[in-house]
Structure formats: C-alpha cells, structure tokens
Amino acid sequence: MSGKFIVIEGLEGAGKSSAIEVVRQHIAAAGHQVVCTREPGGTPMAEAIRECVKQPWDEKVTIEAELLLMYAARCQLLENVIKPGLAQGKWVIGDRHDLSSRAYQGGGRQLSDSLLDAIRAISLKGFTPDLTLYLDIDPALGLARARGRGALDRIEQENLGFFERTRAKYLALANGDKHIRIVDAAQSMDKVQEDIIAIVDEFLR
C-alpha cells in the first residue's frame, strides 16, 4: 500500500512547526508510519542548497538563480526521500513543497506562471501532494512572530510588500485547488490545532 504526502505551507510566523507536530502525532496515532521532511532541504545535498539559498551574499542573488536552486533541492528530496517513503507505505509530512515556490517566487518575486509551470514540469513530472494545509496569516503579524524567534534569513528580510504578494498568490492558488485547505493561523493555537485535526480526520476517512 502506498503512503500519502501531506504538506504544511504558510508565511513566516504562521506556525508551521507546531502544525507539523500536530499532524505527525495524529497520523501516527491512526497507525501509520510517518516521515517528516522540509524544503529546501531534507537530504545532504538539498541541505547544502538550503544554506546557499538562505544565507546573505556579497553579490546579487538573481531571482532566477533562487528559483532554480529551490527546484534543484526539491528534485533531490522528491527522488531520494518522498517517493521512496511513499512506495514503502509511509506517510510523508512536508514542511513546504512546490506551492511555496509558486507563492514566493511566483507571487513575491513576480515570476511568470509560464516559467514556473515549465520548471515544475521538468522537476516534478506531474507529482503533487495528496493534501496541503495552508496556514494563512497577515504578513505583518507573521513577521512580528518571526522576529521574536531571532535573526531573519535572507528571504525573511524582504519588505512587507513582498510577503503581501506572496500571501495573495497563496490564497489565489488555494482557492482554486480542492486539495489545498486554508487554516486561519491568526486564531489561538488551540483553535488552529482543532481545525487542523478536523481536516486531517476528514482526509483519513
């Protein structure tokens, strides 16, 4: 029996880490073996790419280079961890996946859908998650939460307008895809977790 791939998405400060743990515990309690991954990252090579993407550089990092690095890391994770895990019947929970690139690079960086679609076709070959939970939060609130955690990485240091465009793209994509469920991440932690569990329970049935 093949497993399922569930992805948790959201802006900085949306509470992805807490949501992932809630989903992990709930899926494990249902009797499934669970593997957790993150993007970019999740394999030795992909983790090296993650550091390359997130650290500041003395040179200009082009948006095209950033996009290609994201998909290079995603290819490594997909072929070396996600697909093998699913084939073994494991349930894989991803901290970000393709929707992040479509929102951050497509919305935030304003790269065209046609460019993203071409790279997605080469990289993913039609592979999609079984369920995505998008934790929606106002960018100003999310960034305030993120700053409370400590120093921000290169992408987290972008201006508010960048994150507003990213959120708008997330919402547009989520509203057009029945496999993406929106969770109001500005609610109390208890209510967010309650909503997440309700969605996962519905998916498990």
C-alpha positions in Angstrom: 0.0 0.0 0.0 1.4 3.4 -0.9 1.5 6.2 1.6 0.2 9.8 1.4 2.0 13.1 1.1 0.7 15.9 3.3 2.3 19.4 3.1 2.2 22.3 5.5 2.5 25.7 4.0 2.5 29.3 5.2 4.3 32.5 5.6 7.0 33.2 8.2 5.4 33.1 11.7 2.3 31.1 10.6 3.1 28.2 13.0 4.2 25.5 10.6 6.4 23.7 13.1 3.6 23.3 15.6 1.2 22.3 12.8 3.6 19.6 11.5 3.8 18.1 15.0 0.1 18.0 15.4 -0.3 16.3 12.0 2.6 13.9 12.8 1.1 12.8 16.1 -2.4 12.4 14.6 -1.3 10.4 11.6 0.9 8.2 13.8 -2.0 7.6 16.2 -4.0 6.4 13.3 -1.4 3.6 12.8 0.7 5.0 10.0 4.5 5.2 9.8 5.4 8.9 9.4 8.4 10.6 7.8 8.9 14.4 8.2 10.8 16.5 5.6 11.5 20.1 4.9 12.1 22.3 1.9 14.5 23.4 0.8 16.5 20.6 2.5 15.8 17.0 3.6 18.9 15.3 2.0 22.6 16.1 2.4 22.7 17.9 -1.0 19.4 19.6 -0.5 20.5 20.9 2.9 23.6 22.4 1.3 21.4 24.1 -1.2 19.2 25.4 1.7 22.2 27.1 3.2 23.1 28.6 -0.1 19.6 30.0 -0.6 19.1 31.4 2.9 22.4 33.0 3.7 23.3 36.6 2.6 25.8 37.1 -0.2 28.0 40.0 -1.2 26.8 39.5 -4.8 23.3 40.0 -6.1 21.3 36.7 -6.0 19.1 36.7 -9.1 15.5 35.6 -8.8 16.1 33.0 -11.5 19.1 31.5 -9.6 16.9 31.4 -6.4 14.1 29.7 -8.2 16.4 27.1 -9.8 18.1 26.3 -6.5 14.7 25.7 -4.9 13.8 23.2 -7.6 17.2 21.5 -7.5 16.7 20.9 -3.8 13.2 19.7 -4.4 14.2 17.2 -7.0 16.7 15.7 -4.6 14.2 15.4 -1.8 11.4 14.1 -4.1 13.5 11.3 -5.6 15.6 10.3 -2.6 13.1 10.7 0.3 9.5 11.4 -0.6 8.8 8.9 -3.4 10.7 6.1 -1.7 8.9 6.7 1.5 5.5 6.7 -0.2 6.4 3.5 -2.0 7.1 1.9 1.3 3.7 2.8 2.6 4.9 5.6 4.8 3.1 8.9 5.2 5.3 11.8 4.4 4.7 15.2 6.0 6.4 18.1 4.3 7.4 21.5 5.7 6.8 23.3 2.4 6.8 21.9 -1.2 6.0 23.2 -4.7 3.3 25.7 -3.5 6.0 27.7 -1.7 7.8 28.4 -5.0 4.6 29.3 -6.7 3.8 31.7 -3.9 7.2 33.1 -3.0 8.9 33.2 -6.4 5.7 33.5 -8.5 3.9 35.9 -6.2 6.6 37.6 -4.1 9.2 37.7 -6.9 6.6 38.1 -9.6 8.0 35.5 -11.9 5.5 34.3 -14.6 3.3 31.3 -14.2 4.5 30.1 -17.6 8.1 30.0 -16.4 7.2 28.2 -13.1 5.0 25.7 -15.0 7.9 24.8 -17.3 10.3 24.2 -14.5 7.7 22.4 -12.5 7.0 20.0 -15.4 10.7 19.2 -15.7 11.3 18.9 -11.9 8.1 17.2 -10.6 6.8 15.4 -13.7 3.2 15.8 -12.5 3.8 14.8 -8.9 1.5 16.6 -6.4 0.7 16.3 -2.7 -2.4 14.4 -1.6 -3.3 17.2 0.8 -1.9 20.6 1.6 -2.7 22.7 4.7 -2.1 26.4 4.0 -1.8 28.3 7.3 -3.0 31.8 6.4 -1.8 34.8 8.4 -1.5 38.6 7.9 2.2 39.1 6.8 2.7 41.9 9.4 1.6 39.6 12.2 3.6 36.7 10.9 6.8 38.7 10.5 6.4 40.1 14.0 6.2 36.5 15.3 9.3 35.5 13.2 11.3 38.4 14.5 10.6 37.2 18.0 12.4 33.9 17.2 15.7 35.7 16.4 17.7 36.7 13.4 15.9 36.6 10.0 17.4 34.8 7.0 17.9 36.4 3.5 14.4 35.8 2.3 12.7 36.7 5.7 14.4 40.1 5.4 12.3 41.1 2.4 9.9 44.0 2.6 6.3 43.7 3.6 5.1 44.2 0.1 6.9 41.0 -0.9 5.1 39.0 1.7 1.7 40.6 0.8 2.2 39.5 -2.8 3.2 36.0 -1.6 0.1 35.7 0.6 -2.2 36.9 -2.2 -0.7 34.2 -4.5 -1.1 31.5 -1.8 -4.7 32.4 -1.4 -5.4 32.5 -5.1 -3.8 29.1 -5.6 -5.5 27.6 -2.5 -8.9 28.8 -3.6 -8.5 27.2 -6.9 -7.4 23.7 -5.7 -9.6 21.3 -3.8 -6.5 19.5 -2.4 -5.4 22.7 -0.6 -7.2 23.6 2.7 -6.9 27.0 4.3 -6.5 27.3 8.0 -6.7 30.7 9.8 -3.4 30.8 11.6 -4.2 34.1 13.4 -6.5 32.2 15.8 -5.5 30.8 19.1 -3.1 27.8 19.0 -5.8 25.6 20.4 -8.3 26.6 17.7 -5.7 26.2 14.9 -4.9 22.7 16.1 -8.6 21.9 16.3 -9.1 23.0 12.7 -6.0 21.0 11.5 -7.2 17.8 13.3 -10.7 18.2 11.8 -9.2 18.5 8.2 -6.9 15.5 8.8 -9.7 13.4 10.2 -11.8 14.2 7.1 -8.9 13.2 4.9 -8.3 9.9 6.8 -12.0 8.8 6.4 
